[in-house]
């Protein structure tokens, strides 16, 4: 995972709160974007901004990739192209 990737919080290690929205938990399916990746191998080296406006940091084991930044950009371009054709 890298900066810009869309992720979900899955470990439950940090609970299930608005600042730690467990995927499929009491807050539903809230995705987030990796805003920073610490290149040094330390705990909580991924900073994530959640779609509910909250921010937090996680270990790689806590989050899973939903969609890479590259895939997001391709999907957006495809949607724009389809709109132009229609």
C-alpha positions in Angstrom: 0.0 0.0 0.0 1.1 3.5 -0.6 -0.1 7.1 -0.4 -3.4 7.6 -2.2 -4.6 4.0 -1.9 -8.2 3.4 -0.7 -8.2 1.1 2.3 -10.5 -0.4 5.0 -9.7 -1.1 8.7 -10.1 -4.8 9.4 -8.1 -5.9 12.4 -10.4 -4.6 15.1 -7.2 -4.2 17.3 -8.0 -0.6 18.0 -11.8 -1.1 18.6 -14.7 0.0 16.5 -15.2 3.7 16.9 -15.7 6.6 14.5 -11.9 7.2 14.6 -11.3 3.4 14.0 -14.3 2.5 11.8 -14.1 -1.3 11.6 -15.2 -2.4 8.1 -18.7 -3.9 8.4 -18.9 -2.9 12.1 -21.2 -0.5 13.9 -20.2 2.4 11.6 -20.9 0.4 8.4 -18.4 0.2 5.5 -16.3 3.4 5.8 -13.3 3.5 3.5 -10.2 5.7 3.9 -7.3 7.1 1.9 -3.7 6.6 2.9 -2.4 10.1 3.3 1.1 9.2 4.5 3.3 6.2 4.6 6.3 6.2 6.9 9.1 4.6 5.1 10.9 3.6 8.3 9.6 0.3 9.7 7.8 1.4 12.8 4.5 0.7 14.4 1.5 2.6 12.9 3.3 3.7 9.8 0.2 4.3 7.6 -1.8 7.5 8.2 -5.4 7.2 7.0 -8.1 9.8 6.4 -11.5 8.2 6.7 -14.5 9.1 4.6 -16.3 10.2 7.9 -13.6 12.9 8.3 -11.6 11.2 11.0 -7.8 10.5 10.8 -5.7 7.8 12.5 -2.5 5.8 12.0 -2.2 2.0 11.6 0.1 -0.9 11.1 0.0 -2.8 7.8 -1.8 -5.7 9.5 -4.7 -3.4 10.5 -5.8 -2.2 7.1 -6.5 -3.9 3.7 -6.4 -2.4 0.2 -9.7 -1.7 -1.4 -8.5 0.1 -4.5 -5.0 1.3 -5.5 -4.5 4.9 -6.5 -3.8 3.8 -10.1 -7.0 1.8 -10.3 -8.9 4.9 -8.9 -7.5 7.1 -11.6 -8.2 4.6 -14.4 -11.8 4.2 -13.2 -12.3 8.0 -13.1 -10.9 8.3 -16.6 -13.2 5.5 -17.8 -16.2 7.2 -16.2 -15.4 10.5 -17.8 -14.9 8.9 -21.2 -18.2 7.1 -20.9 -19.9 10.4 -20.0 -18.4 12.0 -23.1 -19.6 9.2 -25.4 -23.2 9.2 -23.9 
